Amino acid sequence: MHAIEINNVSFEYIQGAPVIENISFIIPKKGTTILIGPNGSGKTTLLKIMIGLLEPTSGIIHIHGKKPKEMRKSIGYVPQKLYFDKTFPITVMEFLQLADTTPKDQILDILESVGAKDLVDSRIGELSGGQLQRTLIARSLLGKPKILFLDEPVSGIDIGGEQNFYELIKSIQGDHDVTVVMVSHEVNVVSQIADKVICINKEMLCSGEPSTTLLPEVIGQLYGKNVSLYEHRCK
């Protein structure tokens, strides 16, 4: 059984143009899969369908052999942005305790695993973009998910912190024995951490290992003929 199976999935809003059309792919258990495509290609819509936040207009999706809504408790999700009142006086620990009944010592262990244990008494509204993302990842791991979905996880993080964050994502996959599915429009991150890459631009363009999938013609279909791929590997 695969972690995720998508068969001929399409989605469109009422009386609107199709957002995605006839998308099909398989995501294996474990490992890190990155879904890439330009802005407006339908990546986030597809992610929300996989999580069960949207129903496809047509097609079938299975998460560990079940419908997405049946797997909600086994899914961790980190949105691209979290909108909240930054003046609200709540600490990182209080925020995580509101989300789950996990004992405090286990929450501290999870915070340590994402490099955020020192933030435990910090107020949510005072965190930097990178610190907030680490806190949200910790929150998503509280229920010991089988699959962790990340939507543009480096959004709001300074360029200097991106490499450390990609290293963190890779370590989380191994340390927490979880399948990681990450959405990104930055094709150059794929060579660093992806075991599999899926390329879409409203329709399916490619699926496979980065080294054999991200060919020049595919990159051209995704981002235009003048865009090329360079490798920037984590140390």
Residue, then its C-alpha position, 0 to 999 in steps of 0.5 A: m500500500h502506498a502513502i497516497e494514491i491520486n487517480n484522475v483528480s480534477f478541481e474547479y470552482i463553480q462556473g470557473a475554469p479548471v484549477i487542476e485537470n486529470i492529475s494522477f500520481i503515487i507517493p510511497k510511504k516514508g521519504t520526502t516528496i516535493l510537489i513543484g510548479p509555478n505560482g497559480s499552478g494548482k499546488t495548494t489546491l491539490l494539497k488541500i484535496m489530499i488533506g481533505l479540506l476540499e473535495p475534488t470535482s472528479g477523481i479518486i484519492h486515497i491516503h493509506g487506502k482510505k479517504p482523506k477525511e478518514m485519515r485526519k488524525s494521521i495527518g499533520y499540516v503546516p499551512q503557508k501562513l498562519y493568521f492570528d492576533k499577534t498581541f494575544p499573550i500566549t506562549v509557545m507551550e500554551f499554544l501547543q497545549l491548546a492543540d493537543t493533550t500530549p504531556k508537557d515532557q513529550i511536547l518539550d521533546i518535540l520542540e527539541s527535535v525541531g530546534a525550538k525548545d528554547l522558545v517554550d516560554s516565548r510569546i507566539g506574536e514575538l516569533s520570527g518567521g523561521q521560529l513560527q514555522r518550527t513551532l507550527i511543525a512541532r504542533s503538526l507532530l503532536g499527534k504522531p502523524k503518518i504523513l506531514f504536509l508542508d505548504e511553502p514552508v520557507s515562506g517568510i524565512d530569511i534566505g540565510g535560514e533556508q538551508n537550515f530549514y531544509e536540513l530540518i525537514k529531512s531530519i524530521q522525516g527520519d526522526h519521526d518516521v513520517t512521510v513528508v509531502m512538501v509544496s514549493h515553487e522553488v525548483n532548486v530545493v528539490s535536489q537537496i531533500a527530495d526522494k521524489v518530485i511531482c511537477i504540475n502546472k494545472e496538469m501533470l507534467c512529471s513524476g519520479e526521482p529528481s535526477t531523472t525527472l527534472l529535465p530541461e524540457v520539463i523545467g521549460q514547461l513549468y517556468g519558461k524556456n529561460v529558466s534552468l536548474y542548479e544544484h545547491r546541496c545541504k552540507 
